[in-house]
Amino acid sequence: MFQRPGLGICLPAVLGLSLFLAGAAHAAEPAAAPSGEPLRDRLADRLKEDAAALKLSTRPAQAPADVKTSNPVDQRARRAAAKPANAASAAKSTTPWSYTGEGAPDKWAQLQPEFRQCGVGTRQSPIDLRDTIKVDQEPIQFDYKPASFSVVDNGHTIQVNVSPGSALQIMGRRYELQQFHFHRPSEERINGRQYDMVAHLVHKDADGRMATVAVLLERGQDQALIQTVWNYLPLERGDTYTAPVPIDLNQLLPKDRGYFSYMGSMTTPPCTEGVLWMVLRQPVQVSSQQISVFSHLYPMNARPLQAQSGRLIKESN
């Protein structure tokens, strides 16, 4: 059934009305009307008028004179004009974190919602280790075993992933070694002094709590474990090299295992807090050439110092 838009009257209804009016007119005609021709003529005329009215009413509505309908070309032009703002907004939300430029540490908190802790946290790392309290801290019980490893250039540092089995124990908890990586220069400072590099040994316990040991690295003699890692550096950023030899983390530890301890955070996004930090007080020597190798890949990948915020820092006697 066809219905005229906007009027709500269907064609049969119009025709029915016309027939009704025609019948009424026929009833009013004199009985002597010759051969009924006036009625047929009037009916034909009425039907023509109704058909013409119906045709006019079903035409598409015209846009007001002051409103211009857009064509596909205009629509594409408007979308193209709107793209720069949208693209800029998307680029801001997807900017990768880094140590310089648009993704630098002072912007980490704005890059992703999950990085918010980097800006609002009150227990952030690294810090300058000063105004410490000297106490008889329990020794860190290192339980490092020779393990297979792979070296990853992840775009932020050189990271070494080790097979399970190595761990440390402190304050009644056992933390399994997950990986270790490097920063240049050292992120931590001791009474304002910064070192050439630092190795962070990242551990996790069965409840997901994190503990990181920092081994400060200063210029001096070759370091055997560092050289082993450098021997298996991947050739491309983002690649992983699985070494054919084992590695023994005991080679990286200094003879004096005295340390500073405090509660802080991871030093890279998302800057998760609640990390137990143990910074070994005695630095380990690495050669100028070994420092140069890392500097060639990452000249600077250290987060700036964070506020101490009144935290207690313990130092071994």
N, C-alpha and C positions, 0 to 999 in steps of 0.2 A: 504494500500500500504506500503510495507516494504522499508525502505531506509537505505543504509549503512551509519553508523555514520562517519562523518569526510570526506566523499568523495562527498556527495551530488548527487549520482547516484543511481537510483532505479533499481531493478531487471529487470523489463520489458525493460528498456532502454538497459541494458547489453545484454539481450537475443536478442533484436531487432538489436543491433549492430552486434552481432555474426551472425545472419541470413543474414544481409546485406553483411558482409564480405564473408560469405559462398556463397551467390548468385554471388558475384563478381568473386569468385574463380571458380564457376560453369560455368560462362560465358566465362572464359578464358580456360576451359577444352576443349580438342579436342572432336569433335562431336562423335568420335567413342569410347569414354570411355565405357568400358564394363559394362553394367547394372547399371551405376551410383554409384558403390560401393566406388570409391575414394572420391566422394563428401560426401557421408554419413559418411565415416570414418573420413574425416577431420572435418566435422560438429560435430560429436560426440566427437572428441578429443578437439575441441575448447570449446564446452560446458563444458567438464570436467575441462579444465583449468580455464574458467571463474568462475565456481562454486567453485573451490578451492581458487581462489583469493578472491571471495566474502566472503567465510568462514573465511579466515585469517583476512580480513579487519574488520569484525564485532566482533572480540574478544575484551574483555574489555581492555582498555589501562592499561599498567603496570606502577606502580609507579617507579620513578627513583630509581636506586640501593641505593642511599644515603638517601632516604626518607623512613622512617618506618611508615607504617600505624598503627594507634592505635586501639586496641581492647577495648571492654567495660570495662575490668578490669583496663587497663591503664587509661582510662578516669575517672573512679571512683577514682583511686589513685590520679590523678591530682586534682580532685575536693576536695578530702579530705585534700590534702596538702594546698589548697587555703582557706579552711574554717576558720582556726584560725584568719587570718587577717580580713576576712569579719565579723566573729563573734565579734571580738574585736571592730570593727567600729560600729556595730549595738549596742553593749552593751553600748558604750560611749553615743550614741544618746538617749538611753532609760533609762539611769541611773536616778533613782528618786532623787529629791532634798531632802536634809536633813540638819542637823546641824553639822554633822561630816562625815569623810571619803570622798569617791569619789563624793558625792553629797553635800559637804559642801558649805557654803555661798560664798566663794571665787571662786567657780566653777559654780555657778548658771547660769551665763550668757552664759556658753558654753554648758549647758545641752540641751537646746531647743532654737530654733530661737526666739520664743516668750518671752524668758527670757532675751533677750539682754539688756533690760533697766536696769536690775540688775547690769550690769557692766559699762554702759556708761551714765546712768542717772546722772543729776547734782542736783536733788532735792529728794534725797533718805532719807529714814528713817530706823532706829532711829538715833537721834543725841543727843549730850550732850547739854542740855539747859543751856547755859551760855552767858554772855554778852548780857543780855536781855534788852529790853526797857520797862520801867514801864509806863503804860498808863491806862486810865479809860476804860477798855474793857467792852462792854455790857455784861450783865449776860447771861449765857446759859439758855434758857428756856426749862427745861426738862418737857416732857409730857409723863411720863412713867405710864402705867396702868398694873394691875395684868394680866398676860397672861399665856396661856398654853405654855409648852416648851418641847423640847426633847434634850437629851445629846448625842453627837457624839464623839467617839474616832476616829479621822480621820487619825491617824498615825503621826501627827505633833503636835497635841495639843488636849485639851478637848474643844470642841466647843458646845455652847448652842444656838440652834435655837428657836426663839420665834415667837408666832403667831402675825399677824399684829395688829397695833393699838397704839404702843408706838413710840414716836418720840421726837425730840428736834428741837428748832428753834433758828437760829442765823443769823445775818446779812440779815434778810429779807427772809431767805430760811427755809423751813421745811424739815428735814431729817428723814426718817423713819428708825427705828431700824431694822437691818437685823439679827444680831447675835452677840454674844460676846464670847471671848475665852481668854486663859491664856498663859503667857510666864514665864519661870523661868530661870535665874533671870529676873528682869525688863529689857526691851530693852532700855528704856529711862534712861537717867541720868540727875540729876539736879546739876549743878556745880561739876560734877565728881562723885556724889554719886549714887550708884546703889542700888535698893531695892530688897527684897526677891522675889517678883513676881509682875506681872502687869496684869490687865484685860483690854482688848481692846474691846470697844463697837462700832461696825461698823454700820454706817448709810448711807443711800443713798437718794438723793432727786429725784423729778420727772424727772429731766434732766439727771439722772445717775451720778451726782457728789457725791463724797464720803466725809464723815466726820467721823473721829474716835475720840472717847473720851478715854483717858487712865486714869485708876484708879490705882495708885500705891498701892502695898500691902506690909506691913511690919509686922514682927513678933510681936505678942501681944496676944490679946484675940480672942476667937472664933468669927467668922463672920457668921451671920445667913444665908444669901443668899448663901455663899460659901458652907456651910454645906448642904443646900437643894440640890445644884447641885451634891455634892459628894454622897449624898444618892442614886442618880439615875445614877451613873456611869455604863456604859455598861461593861459586864464581858470580852468581847473580843475586840481587836483592830479592827476597821472597823465597829463595830456594833453601833446601835442607840437604846437608851432607851427613850420611850415616858413616861414622868412623869404623874402620876395621879393627881397631885396637881398644882396649878398655882404658878407663880413666880412674884415678884414685884421688879423691878430693882432700885426703890428708896432706897431700903435697902442697896444697894452697894455704894451709893454716900456719900461722906464726908459732914460734916456740912458746912465747908468753901468751896464754889464753885469757888474760885479764880482759875485762870488757865493760862497756857502758850499757845500761839498759834503760829503756823508757817505752811508753806506749805511744804508738803513732799510726801511720797509714801506709798504704802502698804509695810509691812516689810517681806512679803513672795512672792515668784514668782507668777506672772510675774513682781512684783515690780512696779506696775502702779503708775505714778506720778499724781500730781494734787489733792492730798488728803489734806483736811483741818484737821490739828491735833489740838486737845485741850487736854492738859495734866493737869489734876487737881493737884493743888499744894499740897494739904493736903493728905497724905497717909491714907489708911484704914487698920486697924489691922486685921490680921488673926492669928490663933493659930499655934504653932509649929506642932501639929498633922495634921492640915489641909494642911500645907506646905508639910509635909512628904508624905501625900497621893498623891499629885501631883508629887512630886519628885520621888516617886516609879515608876510612869508611864513615866515621862519625866524629867530626872535629869537636862537637859540643852536644852532649845529650844529657845534661844535668838539670833537674828541676831547681829553681831558686829556693833559698831557705824559707821556711815557714815559721810562723810565730810560735814561740815556746808555750805561750798561754798558761804559764804557771805550773807546767808539768814537772813531776818529780823525776830527776835523772840520777840514777845510781851509778857509781863507779867502783870497780873492784879495788880493794886495798893492795 
